């Protein structure tokens, strides 16, 4: 097992296994984009509807995931993303999606705007603020800055929580700026 990095300023998040998605809350709608830049809104309409609770001008980076029987189902998320629109809607009715977001890309306040140049700790605070009045299925990924907790969690994921579909721990520097796959609209 790889150990999480240590030293001051590290933050740790679980790695969810799903479909990487950018959520863009426009004035009257929500659009979802895949890593390729392809519009995937029709396949994740349940998430688009939930995204209407966000403030217009919000753009989030995250993972569309599907929980089944207490575990993340990567195959179910990939199946939905690759299915026909009609089948995707039928799958959504049986297995609603959740949106595990880890980064705000754009803040609706014009004084803040593009958050990518900001340090992780600031972006994390903005993410929690943006999501404060929005309930599930849009949820920020858990995060902490305690390496011992992250290492303990990582160790348990390989033993027990991997069965829930979690892949591991992502370590981020608290002062590091954000990143985004280049084809997503901002």
N, CA, C and O of each residue as an XYZ file, in Angstrom:
744
protein
N       0.842     -1.182      0.000
C       0.000      0.000      0.000
C       0.885      1.241      0.000
O       1.855      1.305      0.755
N       0.572      2.213     -0.822
C       1.287      3.482     -0.865
C       0.811      4.350      0.290
O      -0.390      4.466      0.535
N       1.738      4.946      0.984
C       1.408      5.812      2.117
C       1.122      7.224      1.630
O       1.765      7.694      0.691
N       0.161      7.909      2.257
C      -0.083      9.314      1.900
C       1.146     10.162      2.207
O       1.867      9.867      3.161
N       1.402     11.210      1.422
C       2.544     12.074      1.705
C       2.400     12.739      3.065
O       1.293     12.932      3.567
N       3.523     13.078      3.643
C       3.469     13.744      4.940
C       4.178     15.079      4.879
O       4.950     15.365      3.964
N       3.895     15.872      5.868
C       4.476     17.200      5.936
C       3.364     18.215      6.097
O       2.185     17.880      5.980
N       3.739     19.457      6.367
C       2.718     20.472      6.584
C       1.954     20.802      5.304
O       2.514     20.802      4.207
N       0.677     21.079      5.470
C      -0.129     21.586      4.375
C      -0.823     20.560      3.499
O      -1.480     20.937      2.529
N      -0.698     19.275      3.808
C      -1.371     18.263      2.999
C      -2.809     18.069      3.454
O      -3.108     18.109      4.648
N      -3.695     17.858      2.485
C      -5.092     17.522      2.722
C      -5.386     16.216      2.005
O      -4.759     15.895      0.996
N      -6.355     15.460      2.538
C      -6.630     14.129      2.017
C      -8.127     13.960      1.766
O      -8.962     14.355      2.580
N      -8.443     13.357      0.604
C      -9.831     13.097      0.219
C      -9.936     11.658     -0.283
O      -8.975     11.127     -0.841
N     -11.095     11.022     -0.090
C     -11.273      9.698     -0.697
C     -11.423      9.838     -2.210
O     -11.923     10.851     -2.700
N     -10.994      8.829     -2.933
C     -11.139      8.802     -4.394
C     -12.358      7.954     -4.726
O     -12.375      6.745     -4.492
N     -13.379      8.609     -5.277
C     -14.606      7.930     -5.665
C     -14.451      7.393     -7.088
O     -13.794      8.015     -7.923
N     -15.046      6.259     -7.352
C     -14.957      5.622     -8.660
C     -16.287      5.783     -9.377
O     -17.258      5.096     -9.059
N     -16.331      6.689    -10.344
C     -17.559      6.953    -11.080
C     -17.249      7.556    -12.429
O     -16.323      7.118    -13.112
N     -18.015      8.555    -12.817
C     -17.884      9.194    -14.129
C     -17.521     10.662    -13.897
O     -18.351     11.434    -13.416
N     -16.297     11.052    -14.232
C     -15.825     12.425    -14.013
C     -16.721     13.391    -14.768
O     -16.951     13.230    -15.967
N     -17.223     14.387    -14.068
C     -18.226     15.271    -14.644
C     -18.052     16.698    -14.135
O     -17.806     16.926    -12.950
N     -18.183     17.651    -15.051
C     -18.249     19.067    -14.692
C     -19.723     19.456    -14.701
O     -20.442     19.170    -15.658
N     -20.168     20.112    -13.628
C     -21.555     20.580    -13.519
C     -21.555     22.099    -13.664
O     -20.902     22.803    -12.894
N     -22.292     22.599    -14.656
C     -22.350     24.030    -14.933
C     -23.782     24.502    -14.693
O     -24.702     24.107    -15.410
N     -23.962     25.345    -13.685
C     -25.284     25.903    -13.374
C     -25.380     27.247    -14.084
O     -24.766     28.226    -13.659
N     -26.153     27.291    -15.168
C     -26.390     28.530    -15.911
C     -27.627     29.209    -15.319
O     -28.179     28.747    -14.320
N     -28.045     30.285    -15.929
C     -29.195     31.036    -15.399
C     -30.462     30.187    -15.340
O     -31.170     30.194    -14.333
N     -30.748     29.458    -16.418
C     -32.014     28.719    -16.498
C     -31.865     27.212    -16.593
O     -32.869     26.511    -16.714
N     -30.653     26.694    -16.542
C     -30.456     25.262    -16.749
C     -29.167     24.802    -16.088
O     -28.389     25.599    -15.564
N     -28.965     23.489    -16.129
C     -27.714     22.880    -15.681
C     -27.220     21.995    -16.815
O     -27.985     21.221    -17.391
N     -25.938     22.114    -17.129
C     -25.321     21.251    -18.131
C     -24.216     20.451    -17.469
O     -23.501     20.955    -16.602
N     -24.084     19.209    -17.882
C     -23.042     18.319    -17.384
C     -22.147     17.916    -18.553
O     -22.624     17.618    -19.648
N     -20.832     17.913    -18.295
C     -19.847     17.607    -19.321
C     -18.937     16.483    -18.862
O     -18.536     16.439    -17.699
N     -18.607     15.566    -19.779
C     -17.643     14.506    -19.511
C     -16.229     15.043    -19.684
O     -16.033     16.176    -20.123
N     -15.265     14.233    -19.342
C     -13.851     14.601    -19.474
C     -13.515     15.014    -20.907
O     -12.671     15.886    -21.113
N     -14.152     14.409    -21.883
C     -13.898     14.704    -23.294
C     -14.490     16.045    -23.737
O     -14.184     16.529    -24.827
N     -15.338     16.646    -22.891
C     -16.038     17.865    -23.257
C     -17.430     17.592    -23.812
O     -18.189     18.520    -24.090
N     -17.759     16.306    -23.972
C     -19.074     15.915    -24.493
C     -20.157     16.247    -23.473
O     -19.974     16.035    -22.274
N     -21.277     16.765    -23.950
C     -22.423     17.046    -23.081
C     -23.043     15.706    -22.666
O     -23.408     14.892    -23.514
N     -23.156     15.491    -21.362
C     -23.728     14.233    -20.848
C     -24.974     14.487    -20.003
O     -25.425     13.596    -19.283
N     -25.522     15.670    -20.082
C     -26.697     16.028    -19.294
C     -27.837     15.027    -19.445
O     -28.417     14.634    -18.432
N     -28.188     14.594    -20.653
C     -29.327     13.674    -20.778
C     -29.140     12.354    -20.027
O     -30.125     11.713    -19.663
N     -27.894     11.938    -19.789
C     -27.618     10.674    -19.106
C     -27.628     10.825    -17.595
O     -27.745      9.842    -16.863
N     -27.505     12.061    -17.134
C     -27.447     12.356    -15.703
C     -28.505     13.400    -15.353
O     -28.249     14.311    -14.566
N     -29.676     13.265    -15.930
C     -30.730     14.262    -15.735
C     -31.103     14.410    -14.258
O     -31.469     15.505    -13.830
N     -31.021     13.343    -13.478
C     -31.321     13.454    -12.046
C     -30.334     14.403    -11.361
O     -30.718     15.146    -10.457
N     -29.080     14.384    -11.781
C     -28.095     15.313    -11.219
C     -28.311     16.735    -11.736
O     -28.139     17.705    -10.998
N     -28.686     16.850    -13.003
C     -28.962     18.180    -13.565
C     -30.120     18.834    -12.821
O     -30.063     20.023    -12.510
N     -31.155     18.077    -12.538
C     -32.297     18.626    -11.792
C     -31.865     19.049    -10.390
O     -32.266     20.111     -9.913
N     -31.057     18.234     -9.731
C     -30.558     18.583     -8.391
C     -29.677     19.829     -8.459
O     -29.682     20.644     -7.536
N     -28.919     19.979     -9.552
C     -28.034     21.126     -9.720
C     -28.757     22.455     -9.834
O     -28.148     23.511     -9.665
N     -30.058     22.411    -10.120
C     -30.827     23.662    -10.187
C     -30.878     24.358     -8.824
O     -31.203     25.543     -8.756
N     -30.569     23.656     -7.755
C     -30.542     24.261     -6.420
C     -29.283     25.112     -6.203
O     -29.229     25.906     -5.263
N     -28.277     24.952     -7.064
C     -27.060     25.764     -6.969
C     -27.323     27.167     -7.492
O     -28.248     27.387     -8.275
N     -26.512     28.101     -7.058
C     -26.627     29.477     -7.556
C     -26.177     29.545     -9.011
O     -25.160     28.945     -9.361
N     -26.909     30.263     -9.871
C     -26.466     30.433    -11.255
C     -25.052     31.007    -11.303
O     -24.708     31.917    -10.548
N     -24.248     30.463    -12.197
C     -22.859     30.870    -12.314
C     -21.904     29.928    -11.609
O     -20.690     30.120    -11.672
N     -22.426     28.915    -10.938
C     -21.599     27.931    -10.243
C     -21.149     26.859    -11.225
O     -21.945     26.351    -12.014
N     -19.859     26.519    -11.168
C     -19.321     25.397    -11.935
C     -18.547     24.518    -10.958
O     -17.662     24.996    -10.248
N     -18.888     23.221    -10.928
C     -18.259     22.275    -10.006
C     -17.581     21.150    -10.773
O     -18.030     20.757    -11.849
N     -16.499     20.640    -10.209
C     -15.793     19.478    -10.739
C     -16.033     18.337     -9.761
O     -15.889     18.508     -8.551
N     -16.399     17.175    -10.288
C     -16.668     16.057     -9.401
C     -16.870     14.762    -10.154
O     -16.450     14.601    -11.299
N     -17.523     13.856     -9.476
C     -17.714     12.501     -9.986
C     -19.183     12.134     -9.852
O     -19.749     12.209     -8.761
N     -19.798     11.738    -10.959
C     -21.156     11.191    -10.915
C     -21.006      9.731    -10.499
O     -20.328      8.951    -11.168
N     -21.634      9.377     -9.406
C     -21.506      8.018     -8.871
C     -22.884      7.419     -8.627
O     -23.880      8.130     -8.496
N     -22.911      6.116     -8.572
C     -24.148      5.405     -8.264
C     -23.875      4.447     -7.117
O     -22.961      3.624     -7.168
N     -24.690      4.576     -6.088
C     -24.625      3.687     -4.929
C     -25.674      2.598     -5.106
O     -26.836      2.886     -5.391
N     -25.263      1.360     -4.937
C     -26.198      0.232     -4.952
C     -25.826     -0.689     -3.802
O     -24.682     -1.126     -3.677
N     -26.806     -0.971     -2.972
C     -26.586     -1.885     -1.849
C     -25.390     -1.471     -0.991
O     -24.590     -2.311     -0.579
N     -25.276     -0.145     -0.723
C     -24.243      0.346      0.180
C     -22.852      0.436     -0.406
O     -21.889      0.611      0.341
N     -22.712      0.323     -1.711
C     -21.391      0.433     -2.328
C     -21.479      1.212     -3.632
O     -22.528      1.267     -4.274
N     -20.370      1.804     -4.003
C     -20.296      2.489     -5.288
C     -20.207      1.445     -6.394
O     -19.460      0.472     -6.289
N     -20.968      1.658     -7.437
C     -20.978      0.743     -8.573
C     -20.413      1.452     -9.809
O     -21.142      2.127    -10.536
N     -19.120      1.291    -10.033
C     -18.473      1.922    -11.176
C     -19.109      1.453    -12.480
O     -19.351      2.261    -13.377
N     -19.376      0.174    -12.591
C     -19.970     -0.368    -13.818
C     -21.330      0.268    -14.086
O     -21.668      0.533    -15.240
N     -22.113      0.517    -13.041
C     -23.431      1.146    -13.217
C     -23.281      2.580    -13.709
O     -24.052      3.026    -14.559
N     -22.302      3.301    -13.187
C     -22.071      4.681    -13.637
C     -21.609      4.698    -15.091
O     -22.090      5.507    -15.885
N     -20.690      3.821    -15.443
C     -20.201      3.771    -16.818
C     -21.299      3.306    -17.769
O     -21.403      3.795    -18.894
N     -22.110      2.369    -17.315
C     -23.209      1.874    -18.141
C     -24.197      2.991    -18.440
O     -24.652      3.143    -19.573
N     -24.523      3.769    -17.420
C     -25.462      4.864    -17.638
C     -24.880      5.887    -18.606
O     -25.580      6.368    -19.497
N     -23.625      6.214    -18.439
C     -22.992      7.225    -19.294
C     -22.894      6.768    -20.754
O     -22.851      7.596    -21.663
N     -22.859      5.465    -20.971
C     -22.700      4.938    -22.325
C     -24.013      4.443    -22.937
O     -24.014      3.953    -24.067
N     -25.107      4.560    -22.226
C     -26.375      4.019    -22.717
C     -27.125      5.050    -23.556
O     -26.686      6.189    -23.715
N     -28.253      4.624    -24.081
C     -29.131      5.566    -24.778
C     -29.790      6.468    -23.743
O     -29.825      6.135    -22.558
N     -30.304      7.593    -24.179
C     -30.963      8.520    -23.262
C     -32.164      7.840    -22.594
O     -32.375      8.004    -21.392
N     -32.939      7.091    -23.349
C     -34.105      6.403    -22.791
C     -33.685      5.413    -21.726
O     -34.287      5.357    -20.654
N     -32.656      4.632    -22.011
C     -32.174      3.653    -21.020
C     -31.575      4.369    -19.804
O     -31.761      3.923    -18.671
N     -30.861      5.473    -20.031
C     -30.275      6.224    -18.915
C     -31.367      6.711    -17.965
O     -31.198      6.665    -16.747
N     -32.463      7.166    -18.508
C     -33.569      7.627    -17.650
C     -34.191      6.478    -16.882
O     -34.559      6.639    -15.718
N     -34.313      5.324    -17.510
C     -34.840      4.146    -16.814
C     -33.885      3.714    -15.702
O     -34.322      3.354    -14.609
N     -32.580      3.751    -15.984
C     -31.590      3.407    -14.959
C     -31.620      4.408    -13.806
O     -31.468      4.026    -12.645
N     -31.816      5.687    -14.123
C     -31.873      6.720    -13.081
C     -33.051      6.492    -12.155
O     -32.959      6.740    -10.953
N     -34.155      6.022    -12.708
C     -35.327      5.749    -11.878
C     -35.043      4.607    -10.897
O     -35.532      4.623     -9.767
N     -34.261      3.628    -11.325
C     -33.936      2.485    -10.456
C     -32.769      2.779     -9.531
O     -32.778      2.388     -8.364
N     -31.756      3.476    -10.060
C     -30.535      3.741     -9.303
C     -30.147      5.204     -9.464
O     -29.331      5.531    -10.326
N     -30.717      6.089     -8.650
C     -30.393      7.517     -8.762
C     -28.901      7.761     -8.505
O     -28.252      7.037     -7.750
N     -28.396      8.777     -9.140
C     -26.975      9.116     -9.012
C     -26.757     10.100     -7.872
O     -27.683     10.762     -7.403
N     -25.510     10.172     -7.447
C     -25.033     11.188     -6.519
C     -23.884     11.910     -7.204
O     -23.220     11.358     -8.082
N     -23.658     13.152     -6.791
C     -22.558     13.930     -7.354
C     -21.585     14.243     -6.233
O     -21.866     15.070     -5.365
N     -20.435     13.575     -6.258
C     -19.379     13.787     -5.270
C     -18.445     14.855     -5.828
O     -17.604     14.561     -6.678
N     -18.587     16.093     -5.357
C     -17.782     17.188     -5.911
C     -16.596     17.482     -5.008
O     -16.678     17.398     -3.783
N     -15.498     17.826     -5.651
C     -14.294     18.127     -4.884
C     -13.738     19.507     -5.161
O     -12.843     19.961     -4.449
N     -14.242     20.180     -6.168
C     -13.658     21.481     -6.466
C     -14.680     22.412     -7.109
O     -15.404     22.006     -8.018
N     -14.743     23.663     -6.642
C     -15.491     24.666     -7.397
C     -14.558     25.208     -8.485
O     -13.404     25.535     -8.208
N     -15.045     25.301     -9.686
C     -14.246     25.822    -10.791
C     -14.566     27.299    -11.004
O     -13.691     28.110    -11.308
N     -15.842     27.618    -10.836
C     -16.314     28.988    -11.023
C     -17.282     29.309     -9.888
O     -18.198     28.535     -9.608
N     -17.078     30.438     -9.245
C     -17.953     30.898     -8.177
C     -18.924     31.909     -8.778
O     -18.525     32.710     -9.623
N     -20.189     31.891     -8.362
C     -21.153     32.818     -8.963
C     -20.924     34.283     -8.617
O     -21.425     35.161     -9.320
N     -20.190     34.565     -7.568
C     -19.888     35.949     -7.217
C     -18.808     36.464     -8.175
O     -17.692     35.944     -8.172
N     -19.120     37.478     -8.994
C     -18.131     37.980     -9.966
C     -16.832     38.454     -9.313
O     -15.788     38.467     -9.966
N     -16.879     38.837     -8.055
C     -15.660     39.263     -7.374
C     -14.717     38.084     -7.129
O     -13.519     38.276     -6.922
N     -15.257     36.868     -7.154
C     -14.442     35.657     -6.967
C     -14.173     35.009     -8.321
O     -13.019     34.776     -8.679
N     -15.240     34.716     -9.082
C     -15.110     34.158    -10.431
C     -14.373     32.842    -10.497
O     -14.687     31.905     -9.763
N     -13.377     32.771    -11.392
C     -12.603     31.554    -11.626
C     -11.795     31.231    -10.372
O     -10.940     32.012     -9.956
N     -12.073     30.080     -9.777
C     -11.416     29.727     -8.513
C     -10.142     28.918     -8.704
O      -9.423     28.675     -7.735
N      -9.845     28.494     -9.928
C      -8.692     27.606    -10.144
C      -7.358     28.173     -9.672
O      -6.518     27.398     -9.215
N      -7.115     29.481     -9.757
C      -5.825     29.980     -9.259
C      -5.723     29.996     -7.726
O      -4.630     30.149     -7.181
N      -6.839     29.840     -7.044
C      -6.845     29.922     -5.577
C      -6.270     28.660     -4.949
O      -6.336     27.587     -5.549
N      -5.707     28.774     -3.749
C      -5.204     27.598     -3.042
C      -6.349     26.637     -2.699
O      -7.504     27.036     -2.554
N      -5.982     25.353     -2.575
C      -6.957     24.317     -2.251
C      -7.799     24.688     -1.035
O      -9.019     24.524     -1.064
N      -7.185     25.177      0.019
C      -7.931     25.466      1.250
C      -9.012     26.515      1.016
O     -10.100     26.421      1.583
N      -8.721     27.509      0.190
C      -9.730     28.521     -0.136
C     -10.832     27.931     -1.001
O     -12.015     28.188     -0.779
N     -10.432     27.134     -1.996
C     -11.430     26.504     -2.870
C     -12.330     25.569     -2.064
O     -13.538     25.507     -2.295
N     -11.741     24.853     -1.130
C     -12.528     23.933     -0.289
C     -13.564     24.722      0.504
O     -14.724     24.317      0.571
N     -13.166     25.838      1.104
C     -14.109     26.671      1.860
C     -15.218     27.190      0.954
O     -16.381     27.226      1.357
N     -14.869     27.594     -0.271
C     -15.883     28.072     -1.218
C     -16.825     26.939     -1.624
O     -18.028     27.155     -1.767
N     -16.287     25.740     -1.809
C     -17.131     24.589     -2.144
C     -18.154     24.337     -1.050
O     -19.333     24.126     -1.334
N     -17.710     24.356      0.187
C     -18.628     24.118      1.309
C     -19.672     25.226      1.395
O     -20.834     24.969      1.710
N     -19.256     26.451      1.115
C     -20.202     27.579      1.124
C     -21.235     27.426      0.014
O     -22.428     27.623      0.246
N     -20.787     27.077     -1.192
C     -21.706     26.917     -2.322
C     -22.702     25.782     -2.095
O     -23.846     25.851     -2.546
N     -22.271     24.766     -1.412
C     -23.068     23.577     -1.203
C     -23.880     23.628      0.101
O     -24.660     22.716      0.376
N     -23.704     24.672      0.892
C     -24.313     24.743      2.225
C     -25.830     24.596      2.210
O     -26.388     23.936      3.086
N     -26.495     25.184      1.252
C     -27.959     25.147      1.226
C     -28.489     24.158      0.187
O     -29.675     24.169     -0.144
N     -27.615     23.319     -0.314
C     -27.985     22.330     -1.321
C     -27.807     20.947     -0.703
O     -26.718     20.603     -0.244
N     -28.851     20.177     -0.694
C     -28.768     18.844     -0.100
C     -28.334     17.789     -1.088
O     -28.013     18.092     -2.238
N     -28.326     16.537     -0.633
C     -28.032     15.440     -1.536
C     -29.002     15.464     -2.708
O     -30.145     15.896     -2.555
N     -28.574     15.018     -3.842
C     -27.426     14.149     -4.107
C     -26.123     14.879     -4.428
O     -25.147     14.232     -4.808
N     -26.076     16.214     -4.287
C     -24.834     16.944     -4.528
C     -24.124     17.092     -3.187
O     -24.609     17.762     -2.275
N     -22.955     16.446     -3.091
C     -22.245     16.443     -1.819
C     -20.747     16.620     -2.035
O     -20.177     16.026     -2.951
N     -20.108     17.431     -1.199
C     -18.651     17.524     -1.299
C     -18.009     16.235     -0.780
O     -18.526     15.610      0.147
N     -16.905     15.848     -1.367
C     -16.192     14.690     -0.850
C     -15.656     15.051      0.533
O     -15.314     16.208      0.777
N     -15.579     14.082      1.437
C     -14.976     14.364      2.739
C     -13.505     14.736      2.566
O     -12.848     14.271      1.635
N     -12.999     15.564      3.455
C     -11.591     15.961      3.406
C     -11.099     16.229      4.820
O     -11.863     16.641      5.693
N      -9.811     15.988      5.029
C      -9.204     16.353      6.308
C      -7.727     16.609      6.089
O      -7.158     16.233      5.065
N      -7.117     17.257      7.072
C      -5.693     17.574      6.964
C      -4.870     16.800      7.992
O      -3.763     17.210      8.341
N      -5.405     15.695      8.470
C      -4.725     14.861      9.456
C      -4.178     13.612      8.758
O      -4.942     12.713      8.406
N      -2.865     13.557      8.559
C      -2.251     12.444      7.835
C      -2.511     11.115      8.525
O      -2.737     10.111      7.849
N      -2.486     11.082      9.843
C      -2.730      9.824     10.554
C      -4.112      9.273     10.231
O      -4.284      8.071     10.027
N      -5.099     10.173     10.188
C      -6.454      9.748      9.833
C      -6.467      9.249      8.387
O      -7.042      8.199      8.102
N      -5.841      9.990      7.478
C      -5.814      9.600      6.064
C      -5.133      8.246      5.888
O      -5.616      7.396      5.140
N      -4.017      8.050      6.574
C      -3.304      6.782      6.457
C      -4.135      5.639      7.030
O      -4.181      4.551      6.457
N      -4.788      5.886      8.154
C      -5.646      4.871      8.760
C      -6.807      4.526      7.831
O      -7.150      3.358      7.649
N      -7.403      5.563      7.249
C      -8.511      5.345      6.317
C      -8.021      4.587      5.091
O      -8.672      3.641      4.647
N      -6.871      4.995      4.535
C      -6.336      4.320      3.349
C      -6.093      2.845      3.644
O      -6.418      1.978      2.833
N      -5.526      2.574      4.798
C      -5.255      1.191      5.179
C      -6.561      0.393      5.271
O      -6.632     -0.747      4.813
N      -7.576      0.993      5.858
C      -8.861      0.294      5.982
C      -9.566      0.152      4.642
O     -10.286     -0.823      4.429
N      -9.372      1.110      3.731
C      -9.994      0.975      2.413
C      -9.478     -0.260      1.705
O     -10.248     -0.988      1.079
N      -8.197     -0.496      1.798
C      -7.650     -1.674      1.130
C      -8.182     -2.946      1.757
O      -8.265     -3.975      1.087
N      -8.541     -2.894      3.014
C      -9.028     -4.087      3.697
C     -10.540     -4.195      3.676
O     -11.073     -5.267      3.389
N     -11.250     -3.108      3.974
C     -12.697     -3.197      4.148
C     -13.491     -2.275      3.228
O     -14.458     -2.715      2.605
N     -13.102     -1.016      3.132
C     -13.916     -0.059      2.397
C     -13.782     -0.176      0.887
O     -14.602      0.376      0.153
N     -12.755     -0.890      0.405
C     -12.636     -1.121     -1.027
C     -13.878     -1.853     -1.529
O     -14.286     -1.685     -2.678
N     -14.470     -2.662     -0.662
C     -15.705     -3.366     -1.015
C     -16.854     -2.386     -1.254
O     -17.860     -2.749     -1.865
N     -16.712     -1.151     -0.777
C     -17.736     -0.133     -1.018
C     -17.478      0.649     -2.301
O     -18.250      1.543     -2.646
N     -16.403      0.322     -3.007
C     -16.141      0.968     -4.284
C     -15.253      2.191     -4.212
O     -15.133      2.919     -5.197
N     -14.623      2.438     -3.065
C     -13.694      3.566     -2.950
C     -12.316      3.113     -3.396
O     -11.872      2.018     -3.051
N     -11.636      3.964     -4.168
C     -10.363      3.561     -4.775
C      -9.136      3.849     -3.928
O      -8.128      3.154     -4.060
N      -9.192      4.844     -3.072
C      -8.014      5.202     -2.300
C      -8.105      6.613     -1.789
O      -9.197      7.156     -1.620
N      -6.946      7.212     -1.539
C      -6.859      8.560     -0.989
C      -6.172      9.469     -2.002
O      -5.164      9.093     -2.600
N      -6.720     10.659     -2.189
C      -6.098     11.692     -3.007
C      -5.483     12.697     -2.036
O      -6.163     13.192     -1.137
N      -4.201     12.994     -2.216
C      -3.517     13.970     -1.371
C      -3.332     15.263     -2.162
O      -2.901     15.242     -3.315
N      -3.662     16.382     -1.530
C      -3.552     17.683     -2.188
C      -2.832     18.647     -1.254
O      -3.052     18.636     -0.043
N      -1.971     19.477     -1.827
C      -1.308     20.515     -1.048
C      -2.301     21.644     -0.777
O      -2.976     22.107     -1.696
N      -2.393     22.084      0.459
C      -3.327     23.132      0.841
C      -3.138     24.437      0.106
O      -4.094     25.194     -0.063
N      -1.921     24.720     -0.335
C      -1.649     25.977     -1.028
C      -1.622     25.826     -2.549
O      -1.360     26.796     -3.260
N      -1.892     24.612     -3.057
C      -1.818     24.376     -4.497
C      -3.049     24.911     -5.218
O      -4.165     24.812     -4.707
N      -2.844     25.484     -6.418
C      -3.993     25.930     -7.210
C      -4.749     24.730     -7.766
O      -4.262     23.600     -7.724
N      -5.942     24.987     -8.285
C      -6.773     23.932     -8.838
C      -6.388     23.575    -10.258
O      -5.598     24.261    -10.905
N      -6.967     22.485    -10.722
C      -6.742     22.027    -12.090
C      -8.080     21.591    -12.656
O      -9.035     21.359    -11.914
N      -8.141     21.482    -13.953
C      -9.364     21.063    -14.613
C      -8.999     20.464    -15.939
O      -8.093     20.947    -16.618
N      -9.704     19.400    -16.322
C      -9.407     18.875    -17.640
C      -9.700     19.961    -18.663
O     -10.691     20.679    -18.525
N      -8.872     20.098    -19.678
C      -8.874     21.293    -20.518
C     -10.087     21.471    -21.424
O     -10.324     22.586    -21.891
N     -10.860     20.433    -21.691
C     -11.937     20.577    -22.649
C     -13.245     21.038    -22.029
O     -14.211     21.285    -22.750
N     -13.297     21.158    -20.714
C     -14.545     21.568    -20.059
C     -14.757     23.061    -20.214
O     -13.808     23.839    -20.117
N     -15.988     23.463    -20.454
C     -16.265     24.884    -20.585
C     -16.238     25.587    -19.228
O     -16.660     25.023    -18.218
N     -15.757     26.781    -19.217
C     -15.768     27.580    -17.983
C     -16.285     28.958    -18.317
O     -16.385     29.811    -17.434
